[in-house]
Amino acid sequence: MKKDKINVLFVCGYGMGSSAISEVVVSKALRELNIPCEVKHTALGEMPSYYNWADILAISKKLTAGISVPENLHMIEVVNIMDGKTIAAQIEEVAKTYYSEVLEINKRE
């Protein structure tokens, strides 16, 4: 079965504040870029339970020190949670590099 969307997980300390805000702001920017994604948010402590689901982890730069994730996941550092366009551009770069088939499928539909 071919992958038809990219799963993006936003992670913050408690899973209720910055990750939830980023999810909303970035989802809109991703739609504008026509990038097929499913976006969720969670707390840092719950992050490992999403490893089988996520393709890209978006984590506050403050929280990335000391974090190790499985090599099949791509992590981007979020500097400004309100800058949806920059975060979406980071996701787009990862998508172009690692998930180009998903972008191609989306273009054809």
Stockholm file with secondary structure:
# STOCKHOLM 1.0

chainA/1-109         MKKDKINVLFVCGYGMGSSAISEVVVSKALRELNIPCEVKHTALGEMPSYYNWADILAISKKLTAGISVPENLHMIEVVNIMDGKTIAAQIEEVAKTYYSEVLEINKRE
#=GR chainA/1-109 SS CCCCSEEEEEEESSSSSHHHHHHHHHHHHHHHTTCCEEEEEEEGGGGGGGTTTCSEEEEEGGGCTTCCCCTTSEEEEESCTTCHHHHHHHHHHHHHHHCHHHHHHHHHC
#=GC SS_cons         CCCCSEEEEEEESSSSSHHHHHHHHHHHHHHHTTCCEEEEEEEGGGGGGGTTTCSEEEEEGGGCTTCCCCTTSEEEEESCTTCHHHHHHHHHHHHHHHCHHHHHHHHHC
//
